[in-house]
Amino acid sequence: MMKPALSYQPPIRPYTWQELPNGESILFEINKTLAPWWQRFFGYHLLKIGALSGDISTKGSSIKHQMTLSPLKESAQVVGDVDELPFIKHSVDVCVLAHALEFSDDPHHVVREASRVLIPNGYLVITGYNAMSLAGLNCFIPFRRKNSPWNGRFFSPMRVKDWLHLKGFEILSDDRIMHVSLANELSTGVIAKKWQQVAQYLFPSLGSIYIIVAKKREWPLTPIKPKVRIRPSFSPVKVSTMNPPQCKK
């Protein structure tokens, strides 16, 4: 049975990638995967939701006004919480949610808030830990479940995409990277690199990190008019003649 996404005891949210095991390596791979996408996004406002999102490199983007929202004043241009974005509806062109759903008490609401502030045909970028991966298996190891990020609530990319489909998003890309457990320091040897290539080829969906790019669609509702109109039949009402009967002489 699938566990509910709502949690009443959310884990402590990390505010820097250095707080996560191999966090800097994860950030490097995310930036490398997203680099071609920033040139495809156009608009006026780009919002990075959360402190971790603020470290995502968007240098290739043509959007000039870029801002980070975080509860920490030191790492943000806008001070606020990811659960209640202080922006009006349809005011942002691109939203970035990097590793925010795992550490939120209501990830559904986080996605709804991002969808609310996005303009129609705006873009949403989401990254996170894949529950169906080697990294996800660490959540079942008792001595690791007490530490970040394994004390978070990992979701499968399929479940996240279901949430996006319910909000009318079109999935443009779903990448899985880093086919390792991420619990120990990553090896840079030849064998480790070879394993990464083999695992990515044989088990592409089991990458420990997912990167989803989605586009918000709002289709206009046009009423469909009937092609053939049935003409009502007309039948005159028969009434008796008004002329009085003539008497015979």
Beta strands, then each sheet from edge to edge (+ up, - down):
strand 1: 45-49
strand 2: 65-70
strand 3: 78-79
strand 4: 92-98
strand 5: 118-129
strand 6: 169-177
strand 7: 209-216
sheet 1: 3+ 2+ 1+ 4+ 5+ 7- 6+
end
